[in-house]
Protein backbone atom coordinates (compact mmCIF):
# COMPACT_ATOMS: atom_id res chain seq x y z
CA UNK A 1 0.00 0.00 0.00
CA UNK A 2 1.40 3.37 -1.07
CA UNK A 3 2.09 5.90 1.65
CA UNK A 4 -0.16 8.98 1.29
CA UNK A 5 1.66 12.14 0.23
CA UNK A 6 2.30 14.65 2.97
CA UNK A 7 -0.01 17.69 3.00
CA UNK A 8 1.42 21.16 3.69
CA UNK A 9 -0.96 24.16 3.95
CA UNK A 10 -3.70 22.16 2.29
CA UNK A 11 -1.60 21.03 -0.71
CA UNK A 12 0.42 17.87 -1.31
CA UNK A 13 4.20 18.26 -1.20
CA UNK A 14 4.42 17.29 -4.88
CA UNK A 15 2.20 20.20 -5.92
CA UNK A 16 4.27 22.66 -3.86
CA UNK A 17 7.45 21.40 -5.53
CA UNK A 18 5.97 21.83 -9.01
CA UNK A 19 4.70 25.32 -8.20
CA UNK A 20 7.97 26.49 -6.62
CA UNK A 21 10.05 24.92 -9.39
CA UNK A 22 8.00 26.91 -11.89
CA UNK A 23 8.59 30.12 -9.91
CA UNK A 24 12.31 29.61 -9.30
CA UNK A 25 13.43 28.00 -12.53
CA UNK A 26 10.59 28.69 -14.98
CA UNK A 27 11.98 31.97 -16.25
CA UNK A 28 10.16 31.67 -19.58
CA UNK A 29 6.76 31.32 -17.93
CA UNK A 30 4.75 34.35 -16.92
CA UNK A 31 4.82 33.37 -13.25
CA UNK A 32 8.57 32.75 -13.34
CA UNK A 33 9.28 36.09 -15.01
CA UNK A 34 7.09 37.98 -12.54
CA UNK A 35 8.79 36.28 -9.60
CA UNK A 36 12.26 37.04 -10.97
CA UNK A 37 11.38 40.71 -11.48
CA UNK A 38 10.00 40.89 -7.94
CA UNK A 39 13.17 39.19 -6.68
CA UNK A 40 15.37 41.73 -8.51
CA UNK A 41 13.50 44.56 -6.79
CA UNK A 42 14.01 42.96 -3.37
CA UNK A 43 17.72 42.35 -4.08
CA UNK A 44 18.19 45.98 -5.19
CA UNK A 45 16.45 47.24 -2.04
CA UNK A 46 18.61 45.02 0.19
CA UNK A 47 21.80 46.24 -1.54
CA UNK A 48 20.74 49.86 -0.90
CA UNK A 49 20.29 49.02 2.79
CA UNK A 50 23.80 47.51 2.96
CA UNK A 51 25.21 50.69 1.39
CA UNK A 52 23.33 52.90 3.87
CA UNK A 53 24.56 50.89 6.87
CA UNK A 54 28.15 51.68 5.86
CA UNK A 55 27.52 55.45 6.15
CA UNK A 56 28.38 56.41 9.77
CA UNK A 57 25.88 59.29 10.05
CA UNK A 58 22.99 57.19 8.71
CA UNK A 59 24.01 54.10 10.69
CA UNK A 60 24.12 56.14 13.90
CA UNK A 61 20.58 57.44 13.41
CA UNK A 62 18.81 54.51 11.73
CA UNK A 63 21.21 51.64 12.45
CA UNK A 64 18.70 49.49 14.35
CA UNK A 65 15.99 49.73 11.69
CA UNK A 66 18.45 49.09 8.86
CA UNK A 67 19.95 46.09 10.69
CA UNK A 68 16.50 44.59 11.24
CA UNK A 69 15.65 45.04 7.55
CA UNK A 70 19.00 43.60 6.48
CA UNK A 71 18.49 40.51 8.64
CA UNK A 72 14.94 40.17 7.33
CA UNK A 73 16.20 40.06 3.75
CA UNK A 74 19.02 37.69 4.72
CA UNK A 75 16.50 35.24 6.23
CA UNK A 76 14.24 35.57 3.16
CA UNK A 77 17.16 34.85 0.80
CA UNK A 78 18.28 31.95 3.01
CA UNK A 79 14.84 30.36 2.87
CA UNK A 80 14.72 30.97 -0.89
CA UNK A 81 18.16 29.33 -1.36
CA UNK A 82 17.21 26.15 0.50
CA UNK A 83 13.82 26.04 -1.24
CA UNK A 84 15.61 26.21 -4.59
CA UNK A 85 17.73 23.23 -3.55
CA UNK A 86 14.63 21.36 -2.32
CA UNK A 87 12.60 21.78 -5.51
CA UNK A 88 15.52 21.49 -7.94
CA UNK A 89 15.50 18.33 -10.05
CA UNK A 90 19.31 18.38 -10.22
CA UNK A 91 20.36 19.66 -6.79
CA UNK A 92 24.13 19.30 -7.23
CA UNK A 93 23.97 21.01 -10.62
CA UNK A 94 22.16 24.01 -9.13
CA UNK A 95 24.44 24.29 -6.08
CA UNK A 96 27.59 24.22 -8.24
CA UNK A 97 26.18 26.45 -11.00
CA UNK A 98 27.09 30.13 -11.33
CA UNK A 99 23.75 31.35 -9.99
CA UNK A 100 23.79 28.73 -7.21
CA UNK A 101 27.19 29.92 -6.00
CA UNK A 102 26.07 33.56 -6.22
CA UNK A 103 22.94 32.75 -4.17
CA UNK A 104 25.09 31.12 -1.49
CA UNK A 105 27.66 33.94 -1.42
CA UNK A 106 24.85 36.49 -1.03
CA UNK A 107 23.83 35.06 2.37
CA UNK A 108 26.99 33.45 3.78
CA UNK A 109 28.75 36.71 4.91
CA UNK A 110 25.78 37.54 7.18
CA UNK A 111 26.32 34.39 9.24
CA UNK A 112 30.09 34.73 9.01
CA UNK A 113 29.57 38.11 10.67
CA UNK A 114 28.90 36.33 13.97
CA UNK A 115 32.63 35.49 14.05
CA UNK A 116 33.85 38.85 12.76
CA UNK A 117 31.45 41.74 12.16
CA UNK A 118 33.65 43.17 9.39
CA UNK A 119 32.74 40.20 7.18
CA UNK A 120 29.21 41.59 6.91
CA UNK A 121 30.53 44.19 4.47
CA UNK A 122 30.88 41.31 2.00
CA UNK A 123 27.10 41.24 1.79
CA UNK A 124 27.56 43.76 -1.02
CA UNK A 125 28.31 40.66 -3.12
CA UNK A 126 24.55 40.22 -3.06
CA UNK A 127 24.48 42.71 -5.93
CA UNK A 128 25.81 39.89 -8.16
CA UNK A 129 22.31 38.43 -8.06
CA UNK A 130 21.22 41.36 -10.21
CA UNK A 131 22.98 39.60 -13.11
CA UNK A 132 19.77 37.61 -13.46
CA UNK A 133 18.41 40.56 -15.42
CA UNK A 134 20.29 39.25 -18.49
CA UNK A 135 18.43 35.97 -18.15
CA UNK A 136 15.05 37.52 -17.40
CA UNK A 137 15.01 40.14 -20.16
CA UNK A 138 16.54 37.75 -22.73
CA UNK A 139 19.49 40.08 -23.36
CA UNK A 140 21.26 37.48 -25.47
CA UNK A 141 23.12 40.12 -27.47
CA UNK A 142 24.90 41.21 -24.28
CA UNK A 143 25.68 37.60 -23.39
CA UNK A 144 27.14 37.06 -26.87
CA UNK A 145 29.43 40.04 -26.45
CA UNK A 146 30.44 38.75 -23.02
CA UNK A 147 31.40 35.44 -24.66
CA UNK A 148 33.72 37.32 -27.03
CA UNK A 149 35.47 38.94 -24.06
CA UNK A 150 35.70 35.62 -22.19
CA UNK A 151 37.20 33.83 -25.19
CA UNK A 152 39.62 36.68 -25.86
CA UNK A 153 40.88 36.63 -22.26
CA UNK A 154 41.13 32.84 -22.30
CA UNK A 155 43.13 32.78 -25.54
CA UNK A 156 45.46 35.60 -24.53
CA UNK A 157 46.16 34.72 -20.90
CA UNK A 158 49.51 33.05 -21.72
CA UNK A 159 50.75 36.15 -23.53
CA UNK A 160 49.53 38.41 -20.72
CA UNK A 161 51.12 36.13 -18.11
CA UNK A 162 54.50 36.30 -19.89
CA UNK A 163 54.13 40.07 -20.21
CA UNK A 164 53.33 40.42 -16.49
CA UNK A 165 56.37 38.33 -15.58
CA UNK A 166 58.53 40.62 -17.72
CA UNK A 167 57.04 43.74 -16.09
CA UNK A 168 57.59 42.26 -12.62
CA UNK A 169 61.26 41.69 -13.37
CA UNK A 170 61.54 45.19 -14.85
CA UNK A 171 59.98 46.74 -11.74
CA UNK A 172 62.40 44.84 -9.49
CA UNK A 173 65.40 46.01 -11.55
CA UNK A 174 64.21 49.63 -11.68
CA UNK A 175 63.47 49.62 -7.95
CA UNK A 176 66.94 48.26 -7.18
CA UNK A 177 68.60 50.92 -9.34
CA UNK A 178 66.59 53.69 -7.68
CA UNK A 179 67.56 52.33 -4.25
CA UNK A 180 71.20 52.89 -5.21
CA UNK A 181 70.61 56.27 -6.91
CA UNK A 182 68.35 57.69 -4.17
CA UNK A 183 70.28 56.37 -1.18
CA UNK A 184 69.15 58.26 1.91
CA UNK A 185 66.05 59.78 0.29
CA UNK A 186 62.81 59.22 2.30
CA UNK A 187 60.77 56.43 0.68
CA UNK A 188 63.82 54.69 -0.76
CA UNK A 189 65.18 53.25 2.51
CA UNK A 190 65.00 49.66 1.20
CA UNK A 191 64.71 47.77 -2.08
CA UNK A 192 61.06 46.76 -1.40
CA UNK A 193 60.18 50.43 -0.81
CA UNK A 194 61.91 51.35 -4.08
CA UNK A 195 60.07 48.54 -5.90
CA UNK A 196 56.80 49.99 -4.61
CA UNK A 197 57.76 53.37 -6.11
CA UNK A 198 58.71 51.69 -9.42
CA UNK A 199 55.37 49.83 -9.62
CA UNK A 200 53.38 53.01 -8.90
CA UNK A 201 55.39 55.01 -11.45
CA UNK A 202 55.49 52.49 -14.30
CA UNK A 203 51.70 52.02 -14.10
CA UNK A 204 51.32 55.85 -14.23
CA UNK A 205 49.24 55.78 -11.02
CA UNK A 206 51.49 58.33 -9.31
CA UNK A 207 50.33 58.48 -5.68
CA UNK A 208 52.98 61.11 -4.95
CA UNK A 209 53.81 59.76 -1.49
CA UNK A 210 57.35 58.84 -2.64
CA UNK A 211 59.37 61.00 -5.03
CA UNK A 212 63.06 61.05 -6.09
CA UNK A 213 65.21 64.03 -5.10
CA UNK A 214 68.45 63.62 -7.06
CA UNK A 215 68.79 64.82 -10.68
CA UNK A 216 69.63 61.31 -11.90
CA UNK A 217 66.65 59.89 -10.02
CA UNK A 218 64.31 62.45 -11.59
CA UNK A 219 65.69 61.66 -15.04
CA UNK A 220 65.11 57.93 -14.50
CA UNK A 221 61.58 58.75 -13.32
CA UNK A 222 60.84 60.50 -16.61
CA UNK A 223 62.11 57.48 -18.55
CA UNK A 224 60.03 55.07 -16.43
CA UNK A 225 56.86 57.19 -16.81
CA UNK A 226 57.25 57.46 -20.59
CA UNK A 227 57.81 53.71 -20.82
CA UNK A 228 54.73 53.19 -18.66
CA UNK A 229 52.40 54.59 -21.33
CA UNK A 230 53.62 52.12 -23.93
CA UNK A 231 53.64 49.24 -21.45
CA UNK A 232 49.97 49.77 -20.53
CA UNK A 233 48.99 49.52 -24.20
CA UNK A 234 50.51 46.04 -24.64
CA UNK A 235 47.93 43.88 -22.76
CA UNK A 236 45.13 46.01 -24.18
CA UNK A 237 46.40 45.34 -27.70
CA UNK A 238 46.73 41.61 -27.02
CA UNK A 239 43.13 41.28 -25.80
CA UNK A 240 41.79 43.54 -28.57
CA UNK A 241 43.52 41.45 -31.24
CA UNK A 242 42.07 38.27 -29.79
CA UNK A 243 38.58 39.80 -29.67
CA UNK A 244 38.85 40.90 -33.31
CA UNK A 245 40.04 37.42 -34.29
CA UNK A 246 37.20 35.78 -32.35
CA UNK A 247 34.57 37.97 -34.01
CA UNK A 248 36.11 37.43 -37.44
CA UNK A 249 36.06 33.67 -36.99
CA UNK A 250 32.42 33.62 -35.88
CA UNK A 251 31.12 36.26 -38.29
CA UNK A 252 28.55 34.77 -40.68
CA UNK A 253 29.64 34.51 -44.31
CA UNK A 254 28.57 32.86 -47.52
CA UNK A 255 31.44 30.38 -47.60
CA UNK A 256 30.25 26.77 -47.76
CA UNK A 257 32.15 23.49 -48.04
CA UNK A 258 31.64 21.99 -51.54
CA UNK A 259 32.05 18.45 -50.16
CA UNK A 260 29.82 18.28 -47.06
CA UNK A 261 27.87 21.54 -47.31
CA UNK A 262 29.03 22.77 -43.89
CA UNK A 263 28.41 26.54 -43.69
CA UNK A 264 29.69 27.62 -40.27
CA UNK A 265 33.13 28.41 -41.60
CA UNK A 266 35.49 31.24 -40.76
CA UNK A 267 35.80 33.90 -43.41
CA UNK A 268 39.55 33.26 -43.65
CA UNK A 269 39.35 29.43 -43.60
CA UNK A 270 41.13 27.51 -46.37
CA UNK A 271 39.94 24.07 -45.24
CA UNK A 272 36.59 22.82 -43.96
CA UNK A 273 36.58 22.48 -40.16
CA UNK A 274 34.02 19.66 -40.49
CA UNK A 275 35.49 17.31 -43.10
CA UNK A 276 38.89 18.81 -43.92
CA UNK A 277 38.12 19.42 -47.60
CA UNK A 278 40.04 22.21 -49.30
CA UNK A 279 37.96 25.34 -49.82
CA UNK A 280 40.27 26.73 -52.49
CA UNK A 281 39.02 25.84 -55.97
CA UNK A 282 41.62 23.93 -58.00
CA UNK A 283 43.31 25.85 -60.78
CA UNK A 284 42.34 24.72 -64.26
CA UNK A 285 45.09 23.14 -66.29
CA UNK A 286 46.30 25.51 -68.90
CA UNK A 287 46.85 24.09 -72.41
C-alpha positions as CSV (number, residue, x, y, z in Angstrom):
1,X,0.0,0.0,0.0
2,X,1.4,3.4,-1.1
3,X,2.1,5.9,1.6
4,X,-0.2,9.0,1.3
5,X,1.7,12.1,0.2
6,X,2.3,14.7,3.0
7,X,0.0,17.7,3.0
8,X,1.4,21.2,3.7
9,X,-1.0,24.2,4.0
10,X,-3.7,22.2,2.3
11,X,-1.6,21.0,-0.7
12,X,0.4,17.9,-1.3
13,X,4.2,18.3,-1.2
14,X,4.4,17.3,-4.9
15,X,2.2,20.2,-5.9
16,X,4.3,22.7,-3.9
17,X,7.4,21.4,-5.5
18,X,6.0,21.8,-9.0
19,X,4.7,25.3,-8.2
20,X,8.0,26.5,-6.6
21,X,10.0,24.9,-9.4
22,X,8.0,26.9,-11.9
23,X,8.6,30.1,-9.9
24,X,12.3,29.6,-9.3
25,X,13.4,28.0,-12.5
26,X,10.6,28.7,-15.0
27,X,12.0,32.0,-16.2
28,X,10.2,31.7,-19.6
29,X,6.8,31.3,-17.9
30,X,4.7,34.4,-16.9
31,X,4.8,33.4,-13.2
32,X,8.6,32.7,-13.3
33,X,9.3,36.1,-15.0
34,X,7.1,38.0,-12.5
35,X,8.8,36.3,-9.6
36,X,12.3,37.0,-11.0
37,X,11.4,40.7,-11.5
38,X,10.0,40.9,-7.9
39,X,13.2,39.2,-6.7
40,X,15.4,41.7,-8.5
41,X,13.5,44.6,-6.8
42,X,14.0,43.0,-3.4
43,X,17.7,42.4,-4.1
44,X,18.2,46.0,-5.2
45,X,16.5,47.2,-2.0
46,X,18.6,45.0,0.2
47,X,21.8,46.2,-1.5
48,X,20.7,49.9,-0.9
49,X,20.3,49.0,2.8
50,X,23.8,47.5,3.0
51,X,25.2,50.7,1.4
52,X,23.3,52.9,3.9
53,X,24.6,50.9,6.9
54,X,28.1,51.7,5.9
55,X,27.5,55.5,6.1
56,X,28.4,56.4,9.8
57,X,25.9,59.3,10.1
58,X,23.0,57.2,8.7
59,X,24.0,54.1,10.7
60,X,24.1,56.1,13.9
61,X,20.6,57.4,13.4
62,X,18.8,54.5,11.7
63,X,21.2,51.6,12.5
64,X,18.7,49.5,14.3
65,X,16.0,49.7,11.7
66,X,18.5,49.1,8.9
67,X,19.9,46.1,10.7
68,X,16.5,44.6,11.2
69,X,15.6,45.0,7.6
70,X,19.0,43.6,6.5
71,X,18.5,40.5,8.6
72,X,14.9,40.2,7.3
73,X,16.2,40.1,3.8
74,X,19.0,37.7,4.7
75,X,16.5,35.2,6.2
76,X,14.2,35.6,3.2
77,X,17.2,34.9,0.8
78,X,18.3,31.9,3.0
79,X,14.8,30.4,2.9
80,X,14.7,31.0,-0.9
81,X,18.2,29.3,-1.4
82,X,17.2,26.2,0.5
83,X,13.8,26.0,-1.2
84,X,15.6,26.2,-4.6
85,X,17.7,23.2,-3.5
86,X,14.6,21.4,-2.3
87,X,12.6,21.8,-5.5
88,X,15.5,21.5,-7.9
89,X,15.5,18.3,-10.0
90,X,19.3,18.4,-10.2
91,X,20.4,19.7,-6.8
92,X,24.1,19.3,-7.2
93,X,24.0,21.0,-10.6
94,X,22.2,24.0,-9.1
95,X,24.4,24.3,-6.1
96,X,27.6,24.2,-8.2
97,X,26.2,26.4,-11.0
98,X,27.1,30.1,-11.3
99,X,23.7,31.3,-10.0
100,X,23.8,28.7,-7.2
101,X,27.2,29.9,-6.0
102,X,26.1,33.6,-6.2
103,X,22.9,32.7,-4.2
104,X,25.1,31.1,-1.5
105,X,27.7,33.9,-1.4
106,X,24.8,36.5,-1.0
107,X,23.8,35.1,2.4
108,X,27.0,33.4,3.8
109,X,28.7,36.7,4.9
110,X,25.8,37.5,7.2
111,X,26.3,34.4,9.2
112,X,30.1,34.7,9.0
113,X,29.6,38.1,10.7
114,X,28.9,36.3,14.0
115,X,32.6,35.5,14.1
116,X,33.9,38.9,12.8
117,X,31.5,41.7,12.2
118,X,33.7,43.2,9.4
119,X,32.7,40.2,7.2
120,X,29.2,41.6,6.9
121,X,30.5,44.2,4.5
122,X,30.9,41.3,2.0
123,X,27.1,41.2,1.8
124,X,27.6,43.8,-1.0
125,X,28.3,40.7,-3.1
126,X,24.5,40.2,-3.1
127,X,24.5,42.7,-5.9
128,X,25.8,39.9,-8.2
129,X,22.3,38.4,-8.1
130,X,21.2,41.4,-10.2
131,X,23.0,39.6,-13.1
132,X,19.8,37.6,-13.5
133,X,18.4,40.6,-15.4
134,X,20.3,39.3,-18.5
135,X,18.4,36.0,-18.2
136,X,15.1,37.5,-17.4
137,X,15.0,40.1,-20.2
138,X,16.5,37.8,-22.7
139,X,19.5,40.1,-23.4
140,X,21.3,37.5,-25.5
141,X,23.1,40.1,-27.5
142,X,24.9,41.2,-24.3
143,X,25.7,37.6,-23.4
144,X,27.1,37.1,-26.9
145,X,29.4,40.0,-26.4
146,X,30.4,38.7,-23.0
147,X,31.4,35.4,-24.7
148,X,33.7,37.3,-27.0
149,X,35.5,38.9,-24.1
150,X,35.7,35.6,-22.2
151,X,37.2,33.8,-25.2
152,X,39.6,36.7,-25.9
153,X,40.9,36.6,-22.3
154,X,41.1,32.8,-22.3
155,X,43.1,32.8,-25.5
156,X,45.5,35.6,-24.5
157,X,46.2,34.7,-20.9
158,X,49.5,33.1,-21.7
159,X,50.8,36.1,-23.5
160,X,49.5,38.4,-20.7
161,X,51.1,36.1,-18.1
162,X,54.5,36.3,-19.9
163,X,54.1,40.1,-20.2
164,X,53.3,40.4,-16.5
165,X,56.4,38.3,-15.6
166,X,58.5,40.6,-17.7
167,X,57.0,43.7,-16.1
168,X,57.6,42.3,-12.6
169,X,61.3,41.7,-13.4
170,X,61.5,45.2,-14.9
171,X,60.0,46.7,-11.7
172,X,62.4,44.8,-9.5
173,X,65.4,46.0,-11.5
174,X,64.2,49.6,-11.7
175,X,63.5,49.6,-7.9
176,X,66.9,48.3,-7.2
177,X,68.6,50.9,-9.3
178,X,66.6,53.7,-7.7
179,X,67.6,52.3,-4.3
180,X,71.2,52.9,-5.2
181,X,70.6,56.3,-6.9
182,X,68.4,57.7,-4.2
183,X,70.3,56.4,-1.2
184,X,69.2,58.3,1.9
185,X,66.0,59.8,0.3
186,X,62.8,59.2,2.3
187,X,60.8,56.4,0.7
188,X,63.8,54.7,-0.8
189,X,65.2,53.2,2.5
190,X,65.0,49.7,1.2
191,X,64.7,47.8,-2.1
192,X,61.1,46.8,-1.4
193,X,60.2,50.4,-0.8
194,X,61.9,51.4,-4.1
195,X,60.1,48.5,-5.9
196,X,56.8,50.0,-4.6
197,X,57.8,53.4,-6.1
198,X,58.7,51.7,-9.4
199,X,55.4,49.8,-9.6
200,X,53.4,53.0,-8.9
201,X,55.4,55.0,-11.4
202,X,55.5,52.5,-14.3
203,X,51.7,52.0,-14.1
204,X,51.3,55.8,-14.2
205,X,49.2,55.8,-11.0
206,X,51.5,58.3,-9.3
207,X,50.3,58.5,-5.7
208,X,53.0,61.1,-4.9
209,X,53.8,59.8,-1.5
210,X,57.3,58.8,-2.6
211,X,59.4,61.0,-5.0
212,X,63.1,61.0,-6.1
213,X,65.2,64.0,-5.1
214,X,68.4,63.6,-7.1
215,X,68.8,64.8,-10.7
216,X,69.6,61.3,-11.9
217,X,66.6,59.9,-10.0
218,X,64.3,62.4,-11.6
219,X,65.7,61.7,-15.0
220,X,65.1,57.9,-14.5
221,X,61.6,58.7,-13.3
222,X,60.8,60.5,-16.6
223,X,62.1,57.5,-18.6
224,X,60.0,55.1,-16.4
225,X,56.9,57.2,-16.8
226,X,57.2,57.5,-20.6
227,X,57.8,53.7,-20.8
228,X,54.7,53.2,-18.7
229,X,52.4,54.6,-21.3
230,X,53.6,52.1,-23.9
231,X,53.6,49.2,-21.5
232,X,50.0,49.8,-20.5
233,X,49.0,49.5,-24.2
234,X,50.5,46.0,-24.6
235,X,47.9,43.9,-22.8
236,X,45.1,46.0,-24.2
237,X,46.4,45.3,-27.7
238,X,46.7,41.6,-27.0
239,X,43.1,41.3,-25.8
240,X,41.8,43.5,-28.6
241,X,43.5,41.5,-31.2
242,X,42.1,38.3,-29.8
243,X,38.6,39.8,-29.7
244,X,38.8,40.9,-33.3
245,X,40.0,37.4,-34.3
246,X,37.2,35.8,-32.3
247,X,34.6,38.0,-34.0
248,X,36.1,37.4,-37.4
249,X,36.1,33.7,-37.0
250,X,32.4,33.6,-35.9
251,X,31.1,36.3,-38.3
252,X,28.5,34.8,-40.7
253,X,29.6,34.5,-44.3
254,X,28.6,32.9,-47.5
255,X,31.4,30.4,-47.6
256,X,30.3,26.8,-47.8
257,X,32.1,23.5,-48.0
258,X,31.6,22.0,-51.5
259,X,32.0,18.5,-50.2
260,X,29.8,18.3,-47.1
261,X,27.9,21.5,-47.3
262,X,29.0,22.8,-43.9
263,X,28.4,26.5,-43.7
264,X,29.7,27.6,-40.3
265,X,33.1,28.4,-41.6
266,X,35.5,31.2,-40.8
267,X,35.8,33.9,-43.4
268,X,39.6,33.3,-43.6
269,X,39.4,29.4,-43.6
270,X,41.1,27.5,-46.4
271,X,39.9,24.1,-45.2
272,X,36.6,22.8,-44.0
273,X,36.6,22.5,-40.2
274,X,34.0,19.7,-40.5
275,X,35.5,17.3,-43.1
276,X,38.9,18.8,-43.9
277,X,38.1,19.4,-47.6
278,X,40.0,22.2,-49.3
279,X,38.0,25.3,-49.8
280,X,40.3,26.7,-52.5
281,X,39.0,25.8,-56.0
282,X,41.6,23.9,-58.0
283,X,43.3,25.9,-60.8
284,X,42.3,24.7,-64.3
285,X,45.1,23.1,-66.3
286,X,46.3,25.5,-68.9
287,X,46.8,24.1,-72.4
